[in-house]
Amino acid sequence: MAFVGYLSKFSLPELFQFIQEGYKSGLLIIRTLNADKTVTDKTSCIWLQQGRIVAAAETNENKGLLTLITQRGWMSQDKASKVFQMSPGNMAMGLCLKSQGLLQAEQLTLLFRAQITSHVCPLFQLREGQFELTPQTSLPYAEMTGISIPATEATITGLRMLRDWSALQNKLPDLTSGLTKKIFAKSEVRLEYSESQVLEYATGKMSLRDIARTIELSNEKVAQIAFRLIVTNLVEECLITTAPHKEETSPFADLNSTNAFGQKRIPQTQPTPLTTKASSQLSNNNSHSLSGTSKLLEPALDSSPKAAVSKSFLHNLVGFLQSKAAS
Amino acid sequence: MRLVVTGPVGSGKSTLIRSISEIDVVDTDRTATDSTAELKNKTTVAFDFGRLTFGSDMVLHIYGTPGQERFDFIWDMLIRKAHAYILLVSANRPNEFRYARRVATHMNQLAQIPMIVGLTHTDCPGAWSVENIAIALGYVDDATRPPIVSLNPNHASSVAQALITLVQHYMECSVNDKVSA
């Protein structure tokens, strides 16, 4: 069954990351949409195998690679077609022509690069697009050079070339966020110097704004680099804690005080989460004014240390929840 | 025991706690003033609190994190004291998957405690499959993936079922910790 979505909801870099991490195979069709979300005639077809891009073309008519070869004057369409038709059915056209001495390895590299730069890279600036991923068992041998790259390598290539980031602006990490390196991250991508610099500070302790200041790049550039590293699976975005953690020593919150949220008083012996003072301050403020210190809400939590929970407690709780689930 | 419910704005955190709590939930919902307003009129600015009492002296506390990222210091306080947590994700809002993934990363940085993923809105148009959401959240290895359950935060029975999964996962993790120690 085809998996359909919109780039405005799940961007192409996210989609390629998803494809690579999920080892997805099949045909990905990207359709450009008009401003009113109607589909235009403009499409791009990208073939995937186990999370890698194996070919890309404008249409799904098996003529893209032939066109690229003939455009370069390397051989006629007839000759290439005939040689390919005589080959065993499970060989990429590029490899087939190379095996006959008609194309060199460097030419295959150029052809594959042309597929990526013509049919994949421009998609990153699409503001409105629809994607459809159809699992497909057979490979598009007529479109394949025999070369493939991980989907996220196309992402980093495309994003490096991107001049207008407006389509991805709301996907960029916040400047207050930090980065952490992924422990098992393996990448075939060769990083640019500025990307390596940002990666060096992916310790989870420094905000992007601080990284930008340290390596003397603009905030915007660092956010774009960080995004490239995130969607290439090299780092994870993390939140930098704004207030240091402090063990609480204050007694339990006053539970019987009037609740300043306009809710009824809760007569019980167990702690409620907010003290009168904290809740009063909350009720008197709107959401913006809450950005004060964490001290305001600190007494709100039950201050007892996190103790291990006994087995009998857990068994009783499961039994209790089972009765709730059944009711 | 303290459990935390976290996730993006509109994933159903406050609703979940209201559905299961025996007390009137102490909430701090206020009129949303930023992009959150596109999703709902009110959002939780501090945290929600609910409670379940069973037996004579056994209490379960449930805390819900704020939906807005700018109050992340509250998450710190909540998660450091929690025994386990549930990450709620709306299955029909792929634009929030990256944020949910970031929340999980952040939580994991603060405290390595058992967690499960709770998928809401799974019956809505455009909802992703469990398998695809797991990948989008970065859980690509079946062996290390946390339990993922679908739930309706409006129904107490559905919430109870999800909490059972969370508590049982906590029990399994406790056993594994003891074995490895």
Interface residues (C-beta under 8 A of the other chain):
Chain A: F3 G5 S8 K9 F10 E14 F18 E21 G22 K171 D174 S177 T180 G204 E236 E237 C238 L239 T241 T242 A243 H245 N259 F261 Q263 K264 I266 Q268 Q270 T272 P273 L274 S279 L282 N286 S287 H288 L290 S291 S294 L297 E298 A300 L301 D302 K306 A308 V309 K311 F313 L314 N316 L317 V318 F320 L321 Q322 K324 A325 A326 S327
Chain B: M1 R2 I20 I23 D24 V26 D27 T28 R30 T31 A32 T33 T43 V45 A46 F47 F49 R51 L52 T53 F54 G55 M58 V59 L60 H61 Y63 Q68 E69 R70 F71 D72 F73 I74 W75 D76 M77 L78 R80 K81 A82 H83 R93 P94 N95 F97 R98 R101 R102 T105 H106 Q109 L110 G126 N132 I135 A136 G138 V140 A156 S157 S158 A160 Q161 L163 I164 V167 Q168 Y170 M171 S174
